[in-house]
Amino acid sequence: SNSRITSVENGKVYFRYKDRKRLVSKTMQLNTMEFIRRFMLHILPHNFYKIRYYGILSSANSKTKKEQIVALMETCVPIPEYEGLSAIEVYSLLTGKDVSHCPKCKKGRILCRALPKPET
C-alpha cells in the first residue's frame, strides 16, 4: 500500500516492510527504477484475477488437498499435438489468435523480452 512509502529523495525510495522472521517493521531503501520494477511485478494484466484465496490455493485447503493435487499431477499425460511447442504456439492453436500482433492496430508485431535487472 502507498502508506508504507515513507519518503522519496535523491533518486531513492524508502518504505516500510514487515520482517516475518522477527515480526518487526523495518525500512528498506531502493533506487527508484528498482522500486518501480518490483512494484510493477504486483500489477496483474487486464482480465487477470488473483486467485490465491480460492480453490486448491487457499490456505484452508493446503493440507487437505495436497494428496489430491499430487495424484492429479501424476495422471497428467502430455497432449501429443502440443508436445514440444512453446506456450505462445499452444495459445495460438487453442484460440486462433496470434499474440505477437498488436491488440490495437492488429498489424504491428509485439516482441516480449525480459526487462534487464537494474545495476545496483
DSSP file (Angstrom, degrees, kcal/mol; ACC not computed):
  #  RESIDUE AA STRUCTURE BP1 BP2  ACC     N-H-->O    O-->H-N    N-H-->O    O-->H-N    TCO  KAPPA ALPHA  PHI   PSI    X-CA   Y-CA   Z-CA
    1    1 A S    >         0   0    0      0, 0.0     3,-1.8     0, 0.0     4,-0.3   0.000 360.0 360.0 360.0 151.5    0.0    0.0    0.0
    2    2 A N  G >   +     0   0    0      1,-0.3     3,-1.5     2,-0.2     0, 0.0   0.742 360.0  72.1 -62.3 -23.6    1.1    3.6   -0.7
    3    3 A S  G 3  S+     0   0    0      1,-0.3    -1,-0.3    12,-0.0    13,-0.0   0.704  86.8  65.3 -67.5 -17.0    1.1    4.4    3.0
    4    4 A R  G <  S+     0   0    0     -3,-1.8    12,-2.7    11,-0.1     2,-0.6   0.640  77.0  97.0 -80.6 -13.0    4.2    2.2    3.5
    5    5 A I  E <   -A   15   0A   0     -3,-1.5    10,-0.3    -4,-0.3     3,-0.1  -0.671  51.6-178.8 -76.0 118.8    6.3    4.6    1.4
    6    6 A T  E     -     0   0A   0      8,-2.3     2,-0.3    -2,-0.6     9,-0.2   0.854  57.7 -17.4 -91.1 -37.6    8.0    6.8    4.0
    7    7 A S  E     -A   14   0A   0      7,-1.6     7,-3.1     2,-0.0     2,-0.4  -0.988  43.4-149.0-164.0 159.4    9.9    9.1    1.7
    8    8 A V  E     +A   13   0A   0     -2,-0.3     2,-0.3     5,-0.2     5,-0.2  -0.974  37.2 145.7-132.4 116.4   11.3    9.7   -1.8
    9    9 A E  E >   +A   12   0A   0      3,-2.0     3,-1.5    -2,-0.4    -2,-0.0  -0.984  57.7   2.2-156.2 142.0   14.5   11.7   -2.1
   10   10 A N  T 3  S-     0   0    0     -2,-0.3     3,-0.1     1,-0.3    -1,-0.1   0.849 128.0 -52.3  52.8  42.6   17.6   11.8   -4.3
   11   11 A G  T 3  S+     0   0    0      1,-0.2    21,-2.1    20,-0.1     2,-0.4   0.640 116.3 111.3  74.0  13.7   16.5    9.0   -6.6
   12   12 A K  E <   -AB   9  31A   0     -3,-1.5    -3,-2.0    19,-0.3     2,-0.5  -0.928  54.5-150.8-121.5 145.4   15.8    6.7   -3.6
   13   13 A V  E     -AB   8  30A   0     17,-3.2    17,-2.2    -2,-0.4     2,-0.5  -0.971  10.0-161.3-115.0 127.6   12.5    5.3   -2.3
   14   14 A Y  E     +AB   7  29A   0     -7,-3.1    -8,-2.3    -2,-0.5    -7,-1.6  -0.925  20.1 163.6-108.8 129.7   12.3    4.5    1.4
   15   15 A F  E     -AB   5  28A   0     13,-2.3    13,-3.0    -2,-0.5     2,-0.3  -0.983  33.8-115.7-146.0 156.9    9.4    2.2    2.5
   16   16 A R  E     + B   0  27A   0    -12,-2.7     2,-0.3    -2,-0.3    11,-0.2  -0.657  32.4 172.3 -90.5 146.3    8.4    0.0    5.5
   17   17 A Y  E     - B   0  26A   0      9,-2.5     9,-3.2    -2,-0.3     2,-0.6  -0.960  33.2-109.0-145.3 163.3    8.0   -3.7    5.3
   18   18 A K  E     - B   0  25A   0     -2,-0.3     2,-0.9     7,-0.2     7,-0.2  -0.848  18.2-143.2-100.3 122.5    7.4   -6.5    7.8
   19   19 A D  E  >> - B   0  24A   0      5,-3.2     4,-1.7    -2,-0.6     5,-1.1  -0.746  15.3-163.9 -79.2 106.6   10.3   -8.8    8.6
   20   20 A R  T  45S+     0   0    0     -2,-0.9    -1,-0.2     1,-0.2     5,-0.0   0.735  82.4  55.3 -72.0 -22.8    8.3  -12.0    9.0
   21   21 A K  T  45S+     0   0    0      1,-0.2    -1,-0.2     3,-0.1    -2,-0.0   0.927 122.7  25.5 -72.6 -44.6   11.1  -13.9   10.8
   22   22 A R  T  45S-     0   0    0      2,-0.2    -2,-0.2    -3,-0.0    -1,-0.2   0.494  99.7-132.1 -98.7  -5.2   11.5  -11.3   13.6
   23   23 A L  T  <5 +     0   0    0     -4,-1.7     2,-0.3     1,-0.2    -3,-0.2   0.880  64.3 122.7  54.6  43.6    7.9   -9.9   13.4
   24   24 A V  E   < -B   19   0A   0     -5,-1.1    -5,-3.2    -7,-0.0     2,-0.4  -0.920  66.0-111.3-129.8 158.4    9.1   -6.3   13.3
   25   25 A S  E     -B   18   0A   0     -2,-0.3     2,-0.3    -7,-0.2    -7,-0.2  -0.757  39.2-179.2 -89.1 132.9    8.7   -3.5   10.9
   26   26 A K  E     -B   17   0A   0     -9,-3.2    -9,-2.5    -2,-0.4     2,-0.4  -0.829  23.5-123.8-126.8 165.7   11.8   -2.4    9.0
   27   27 A T  E     -B   16   0A   0     -2,-0.3     2,-0.3   -11,-0.2   -11,-0.2  -0.935  22.9-166.5-112.9 135.7   12.7    0.3    6.5
   28   28 A M  E     -B   15   0A   0    -13,-3.0   -13,-2.3    -2,-0.4     2,-0.4  -0.904   7.6-151.0-119.6 149.5   14.2   -0.5    3.1
   29   29 A Q  E     +B   14   0A   0     -2,-0.3     2,-0.3   -15,-0.2   -15,-0.2  -0.981  20.1 169.3-121.1 129.2   15.8    1.8    0.6
   30   30 A L  E     -B   13   0A   0    -17,-2.2   -17,-3.2    -2,-0.4     2,-0.1  -0.964  39.1-104.2-133.0 152.0   15.8    1.1   -3.2
   31   31 A N  E  >  -B   12   0A   0     -2,-0.3     4,-2.3   -19,-0.2     3,-0.3  -0.430  43.5-105.8 -70.7 158.9   16.7    3.2   -6.1
   32   32 A T  H  > S+     0   0    0    -21,-2.1     4,-2.5     1,-0.2     5,-0.2   0.864 116.7  50.1 -56.9 -44.5   13.7    4.5   -8.0
   33   33 A M  H  > S+     0   0    0      1,-0.2     4,-2.4     2,-0.2    -1,-0.2   0.897 111.6  48.0 -65.5 -40.1   13.9    2.2  -11.0
   34   34 A E  H  > S+     0   0    0     -3,-0.3     4,-2.5     2,-0.2    -1,-0.2   0.895 111.3  51.3 -67.0 -39.2   14.3   -1.0   -8.9
   35   35 A F  H  X S+     0   0    0     -4,-2.3     4,-2.6     2,-0.2    -2,-0.2   0.933 111.9  46.4 -61.8 -45.8   11.3    0.1   -6.7
   36   36 A I  H  X S+     0   0    0     -4,-2.5     4,-2.7     2,-0.2    -2,-0.2   0.905 111.1  52.7 -64.0 -41.2    9.2    0.6   -9.8
   37   37 A R  H  X S+     0   0    0     -4,-2.4     4,-1.1     1,-0.2    -2,-0.2   0.940 113.2  43.2 -59.2 -48.3   10.3   -2.7  -11.3
   38   38 A R  H  < S+     0   0    0     -4,-2.5     4,-0.4     1,-0.2     3,-0.4   0.893 113.6  51.8 -65.3 -39.7    9.3   -4.5   -8.1
   39   39 A F  H >< S+     0   0    0     -4,-2.6     3,-1.5     1,-0.2     4,-0.2   0.909 106.1  54.4 -62.5 -42.8    6.0   -2.6   -7.8
   40   40 A M  H >< S+     0   0    0     -4,-2.7     3,-1.4     1,-0.3    -1,-0.2   0.755  94.4  69.2 -65.9 -24.8    5.1   -3.5  -11.4
   41   41 A L  T 3< S+     0   0    0     -4,-1.1    -1,-0.3    -3,-0.4    -2,-0.2   0.733  97.0  54.5 -64.2 -20.6    5.5   -7.2  -10.7
   42   42 A H  T <  S+     0   0    0     -3,-1.5     2,-0.6    -4,-0.4    -1,-0.3   0.490  86.5  94.8 -91.5  -4.6    2.4   -6.9   -8.5
   43   43 A I    <   -     0   0    0     -3,-1.4    -3,-0.0    -4,-0.2    -4,-0.0  -0.794  69.5-142.7 -93.4 120.7    0.2   -5.4  -11.2
   44   44 A L        -     0   0    0     -2,-0.6     3,-0.1     1,-0.1    -2,-0.1  -0.523  21.4-106.3 -81.2 146.9   -1.8   -8.1  -13.0
   45   45 A P    >   -     0   0    0      0, 0.0     3,-2.0     0, 0.0    -1,-0.1  -0.219  56.6 -68.3 -63.6 162.8   -2.5   -7.8  -16.7
   46   46 A H  T 3  S+     0   0    0      1,-0.3     3,-0.1     3,-0.0     0, 0.0  -0.254 122.5  13.5 -54.1 135.5   -6.0   -6.9  -17.9
   47   47 A N  T 3  S+     0   0    0      1,-0.3     2,-0.3    -3,-0.1    -1,-0.3   0.531  97.3 122.2  71.1  10.2   -8.6   -9.6  -17.2
   48   48 A F    <   -     0   0    0     -3,-2.0     2,-0.4    -4,-0.0    -1,-0.3  -0.793  43.7-163.3 -97.5 147.9   -6.3  -11.5  -14.8
   49   49 A Y        -     0   0    0     -2,-0.3     2,-0.3    -3,-0.1    -3,-0.0  -0.970  24.2-111.5-132.0 145.3   -7.5  -12.0  -11.2
   50   50 A K        +     0   0    0     -2,-0.4     3,-0.1     1,-0.1    -6,-0.0  -0.587  33.8 174.4 -71.8 133.5   -5.8  -13.0   -8.0
   51   51 A I    >   +     0   0    0     -2,-0.3     3,-1.9     1,-0.1     6,-0.3   0.209  40.1 115.2-124.2  14.2   -6.9  -16.5   -7.0
   52   52 A R  T 3  S+     0   0    0      1,-0.3     7,-0.2     4,-0.1    -1,-0.1   0.694  78.7  50.2 -64.9 -17.1   -4.7  -17.2   -4.0
   53   53 A Y  T 3  S+     0   0    0      5,-0.2     2,-0.3    -3,-0.1    -1,-0.3   0.365 103.9  70.1-100.1   5.5   -7.7  -17.3   -1.6
   54   54 A Y  S X  S-     0   0    0     -3,-1.9     3,-1.3     4,-0.1     4,-0.3  -0.834  91.9 -12.9-123.8 157.8   -9.8  -19.7   -3.7
   55   55 A G  G >  S-     0   0    0     -2,-0.3     3,-1.4     1,-0.2     6,-0.3  -0.148 121.6 -13.0  60.9-143.7   -9.8  -23.4   -4.6
   56   56 A I  G 3  S+     0   0    0      1,-0.3    -1,-0.2     4,-0.1     9,-0.1   0.664 133.3  61.6 -70.3 -15.1   -6.7  -25.5   -4.1
   57   57 A L  G <  S+     0   0    0     -3,-1.3    -1,-0.3    -6,-0.3    -2,-0.2   0.566  79.0 106.8 -87.5  -8.2   -4.5  -22.5   -3.5
   58   58 A S  S X> S-     0   0    0     -3,-1.4     3,-1.0    -4,-0.3     4,-0.6  -0.394  77.6-125.1 -72.0 149.5   -6.5  -21.3   -0.4
   59   59 A S  G >4 S+     0   0    0      1,-0.3     3,-0.6     2,-0.2     4,-0.4   0.800 109.3  62.6 -64.6 -27.9   -4.8  -21.8    3.0
   60   60 A A  G 34 S+     0   0    0      1,-0.2     4,-0.4     2,-0.1    -1,-0.3   0.808 111.0  38.2 -66.3 -28.5   -7.8  -23.8    4.2
   61   61 A N  G <> S+     0   0    0     -3,-1.0     4,-2.5    -6,-0.3     5,-0.3   0.442  86.0 100.6 -99.9  -1.5   -7.2  -26.4    1.5
   62   62 A S  T << S+     0   0    0     -4,-0.6     4,-0.3    -3,-0.6    -1,-0.1   0.860  94.7  28.4 -59.2 -38.5   -3.4  -26.5    1.6
   63   63 A K  T  4 S+     0   0    0     -4,-0.4     4,-0.5    -3,-0.2     3,-0.4   0.877 122.0  49.5 -88.0 -40.8   -3.2  -29.7    3.7
   64   64 A T  T  4 S+     0   0    0     -4,-0.4     4,-0.3     1,-0.2    -2,-0.2   0.804 116.4  40.4 -71.9 -29.1   -6.4  -31.4    2.8
   65   65 A K  S  X S+     0   0    0     -4,-2.5     4,-2.6     1,-0.1    -1,-0.2   0.514  88.0  92.6 -97.8  -5.4   -5.9  -31.1   -1.0
   66   66 A K  H  > S+     0   0    0     -3,-0.4     4,-2.4    -5,-0.3     5,-0.2   0.916  88.6  46.1 -58.6 -46.8   -2.2  -31.8   -1.2
   67   67 A E  H  > S+     0   0    0     -4,-0.5     4,-2.3     1,-0.2    -1,-0.2   0.899 113.2  50.4 -62.9 -40.3   -2.6  -35.6   -1.8
   68   68 A Q  H  > S+     0   0    0     -4,-0.3     4,-2.3     2,-0.2    -1,-0.2   0.897 110.3  49.8 -65.0 -40.4   -5.3  -35.0   -4.4
   69   69 A I  H  X S+     0   0    0     -4,-2.6     4,-2.5     2,-0.2    -2,-0.2   0.929 110.8  49.1 -64.0 -45.6   -3.1  -32.5   -6.2
   70   70 A V  H  X S+     0   0    0     -4,-2.4     4,-1.9     1,-0.2    -2,-0.2   0.914 111.4  50.1 -60.8 -43.2   -0.2  -34.9   -6.3
   71   71 A A  H  X S+     0   0    0     -4,-2.3     4,-1.2     1,-0.2    -1,-0.2   0.906 111.6  47.9 -62.6 -42.0   -2.4  -37.6   -7.6
   72   72 A L  H  < S+     0   0    0     -4,-2.3     4,-0.5     1,-0.2     3,-0.3   0.890 109.7  52.7 -65.9 -38.9   -3.8  -35.4  -10.4
   73   73 A M  H >< S+     0   0    0     -4,-2.5     3,-0.8     1,-0.2    -1,-0.2   0.868 107.0  52.9 -64.9 -35.7   -0.3  -34.3  -11.3
   74   74 A E  H 3< S+     0   0    0     -4,-1.9    -1,-0.2     1,-0.2    -2,-0.2   0.788 107.5  51.6 -70.7 -26.6    0.9  -37.9  -11.7
   75   75 A T  T 3< S+     0   0    0     -4,-1.2     2,-0.3    -3,-0.3    -1,-0.2   0.488  80.8 118.7 -89.3  -2.4   -2.0  -38.7  -14.0
   76   76 A C    <   -     0   0    0     -3,-0.8    -3,-0.0    -4,-0.5    -4,-0.0  -0.471  45.5-167.9 -66.3 127.2   -1.3  -35.7  -16.3
   77   77 A V        -     0   0    0     -2,-0.3    -2,-0.1     0, 0.0    -3,-0.0  -0.973  24.5-115.5-117.6 128.1   -0.5  -37.0  -19.8
   78   78 A P        -     0   0    0      0, 0.0     5,-0.1     0, 0.0     3,-0.0  -0.338  27.2-119.9 -61.6 141.2    1.0  -34.6  -22.4
   79   79 A I    >>  -     0   0    0      1,-0.1     3,-2.0     2,-0.0     4,-0.8  -0.744  21.1-140.3 -82.5 118.4   -1.2  -34.0  -25.4
   80   80 A P  G >4 S+     0   0    0      0, 0.0     3,-0.8     0, 0.0    -1,-0.1   0.822  96.6  56.6 -53.9 -39.2    0.9  -35.2  -28.3
   81   81 A E  G 34 S+     0   0    0      1,-0.2    -2,-0.0    -3,-0.0     0, 0.0   0.698 113.3  41.8 -69.9 -15.5   -0.1  -32.4  -30.7
   82   82 A Y  G X4 S+     0   0    0     -3,-2.0     3,-1.8     2,-0.1    -1,-0.2   0.486  85.1 120.1-104.8  -5.4    1.1  -29.8  -28.2
   83   83 A E  T << S+     0   0    0     -4,-0.8     3,-0.1    -3,-0.8     0, 0.0  -0.382  81.7  12.6 -64.9 132.1    4.3  -31.5  -27.2
   84   84 A G  T 3  S+     0   0    0      1,-0.3    -1,-0.3    -2,-0.1     2,-0.2   0.384  99.5 121.6  85.3  -4.0    7.4  -29.5  -27.9
   85   85 A L    <   -     0   0    0     -3,-1.8    -1,-0.3     1,-0.1     2,-0.1  -0.607  63.8-115.4 -91.2 153.0    5.5  -26.3  -28.6
   86   86 A S     >  -     0   0    0     -2,-0.2     4,-2.3    -3,-0.1     5,-0.2  -0.348  31.1-105.7 -76.5 166.1    6.0  -23.1  -26.7
   87   87 A A  H  > S+     0   0    0      1,-0.2     4,-2.5     2,-0.2     5,-0.2   0.873 122.3  53.7 -60.2 -37.9    3.2  -21.6  -24.6
   88   88 A I  H  > S+     0   0    0      2,-0.2     4,-2.2     1,-0.2    11,-0.2   0.901 108.8  48.4 -65.1 -40.8    2.6  -18.9  -27.3
   89   89 A E  H  > S+     0   0    0      2,-0.2     4,-2.1     1,-0.2    -2,-0.2   0.907 112.1  48.5 -66.8 -41.5    2.2  -21.6  -30.0
   90   90 A V  H  X S+     0   0    0     -4,-2.3     4,-2.4     2,-0.2     5,-0.2   0.923 111.1  50.7 -63.8 -44.0   -0.2  -23.6  -27.9
   91   91 A Y  H  X S+     0   0    0     -4,-2.5     4,-2.7     1,-0.2     6,-0.4   0.920 109.8  50.6 -58.9 -44.4   -2.3  -20.5  -27.1
   92   92 A S  H  X S+     0   0    0     -4,-2.2     4,-2.1     1,-0.2    -1,-0.2   0.901 111.5  47.8 -61.9 -41.3   -2.4  -19.6  -30.9
   93   93 A L  H  < S+     0   0    0     -4,-2.1    -1,-0.2     1,-0.2    -2,-0.2   0.898 116.0  44.0 -66.2 -40.1   -3.6  -23.2  -31.7
   94   94 A L  H  < S+     0   0    0     -4,-2.4    -2,-0.2    -5,-0.2    -1,-0.2   0.870 128.1  25.1 -74.0 -37.5   -6.3  -23.2  -29.0
   95   95 A T  H  < S-     0   0    0     -4,-2.7    -3,-0.2     2,-0.2    -2,-0.2   0.665  91.7-129.1-103.7 -19.3   -7.6  -19.6  -29.6
   96   96 A G     <  +     0   0    0     -4,-2.1     2,-0.4    -5,-0.4    -4,-0.2   0.591  69.8 123.3  77.0   9.6   -6.8  -18.9  -33.2
   97   97 A K        -     0   0    0     -6,-0.4     2,-0.8    -5,-0.1    -1,-0.3  -0.838  60.3-138.3-106.1 142.2   -5.3  -15.6  -32.1
   98   98 A D    >   -     0   0    0     -2,-0.4     3,-1.6     1,-0.1    -9,-0.1  -0.870  12.2-165.7 -97.7 107.9   -1.7  -14.6  -32.8
   99   99 A V  T 3  S+     0   0    0     -2,-0.8    -1,-0.1     1,-0.3    11,-0.0   0.593  81.6  71.1 -72.2  -8.9   -0.4  -13.0  -29.6
  100  100 A S  T 3  S+     0   0    0      9,-0.1    10,-4.1     2,-0.1     2,-0.3   0.595  82.2  88.5 -83.3  -8.4    2.5  -11.5  -31.4
  101  101 A H  B <  S-C  109   0B   0     -3,-1.6     8,-0.2     8,-0.3     7,-0.1  -0.673  93.1-101.3 -87.8 144.9    0.2   -9.0  -33.2
  102  102 A C     >  -     0   0    0      6,-2.8     4,-1.7    -2,-0.3     6,-0.1  -0.435  23.9-142.3 -62.5 129.4   -0.5   -5.7  -31.6
  103  103 A P  T  4 S+     0   0    0      0, 0.0    -1,-0.1     0, 0.0    -2,-0.0   0.717  96.1  47.0 -69.0 -18.9   -4.0   -5.8  -30.0
  104  104 A K  T  4 S+     0   0    0      1,-0.1    -2,-0.0     4,-0.0    -3,-0.0   0.954 128.0  16.9 -84.8 -60.3   -4.7   -2.2  -31.0
  105  105 A C  T  4 S-     0   0    0      1,-0.0    -1,-0.1     3,-0.0    -4,-0.0   0.646  83.6-145.5 -93.3 -14.5   -3.7   -1.9  -34.7
  106  106 A K  S  < S+     0   0    0     -4,-1.7    -1,-0.0     1,-0.1    -5,-0.0   0.508  85.2  73.6  63.8   5.9   -3.6   -5.7  -35.5
  107  107 A K  S    S+     0   0    0     -6,-0.1    -1,-0.1     2,-0.0     0, 0.0   0.752  74.5  78.3-113.7 -43.7   -0.7   -5.0  -37.9
  108  108 A G  S    S-     0   0    0     -7,-0.1    -6,-2.8    -6,-0.1     2,-0.4  -0.212  75.7-124.5 -67.2 160.4    2.4   -4.3  -35.7
  109  109 A R  B     -C  101   0B   0     -8,-0.2     2,-0.5     2,-0.0    -8,-0.3  -0.872  13.2-144.9-110.8 141.9    4.3   -7.1  -34.1
  110  110 A I        -     0   0    0    -10,-4.1     2,-0.5    -2,-0.4     0, 0.0  -0.888   8.4-163.5-106.4 132.2    5.0   -7.4  -30.4
  111  111 A L        -     0   0    0     -2,-0.5     2,-0.5     2,-0.0   -11,-0.0  -0.967  11.8-147.2-116.3 118.4    8.2   -8.9  -29.2
  112  112 A C        +     0   0    0     -2,-0.5     2,-0.3     0, 0.0    -2,-0.0  -0.720  26.2 164.3 -89.4 129.0    8.3  -10.0  -25.5
  113  113 A R        -     0   0    0     -2,-0.5     2,-0.2     3,-0.0    -2,-0.0  -0.969  39.5-104.3-138.1 154.5   11.6   -9.7  -23.7
  114  114 A A        -     0   0    0     -2,-0.3     3,-0.0     1,-0.1     0, 0.0  -0.548  39.4-111.9 -76.2 143.6   12.5   -9.7  -20.0
  115  115 A L        -     0   0    0     -2,-0.2     2,-0.1     1,-0.1    -1,-0.1  -0.557  36.7-110.5 -72.2 138.0   13.4   -6.3  -18.5
  116  116 A P        -     0   0    0      0, 0.0    -1,-0.1     0, 0.0     3,-0.1  -0.420  33.2-108.0 -68.5 145.6   17.0   -6.1  -17.6
  117  117 A K        -     0   0    0      1,-0.1     3,-0.1    -2,-0.1   -83,-0.1  -0.545  40.1-110.1 -72.1 136.9   17.8   -6.0  -13.9
  118  118 A P        -     0   0    0      0, 0.0     2,-0.2     0, 0.0    -1,-0.1  -0.313  33.0-103.4 -67.8 150.5   18.9   -2.6  -12.8
  119  119 A E              0   0    0      1,-0.1   -85,-0.1    -3,-0.1     0, 0.0  -0.502 360.0 360.0 -71.8 140.7   22.5   -2.1  -11.8
  120  120 A T              0   0    0     -2,-0.2    -1,-0.1    -3,-0.1   -89,-0.0   0.423 360.0 360.0-106.7 360.0   23.0   -1.9   -8.1
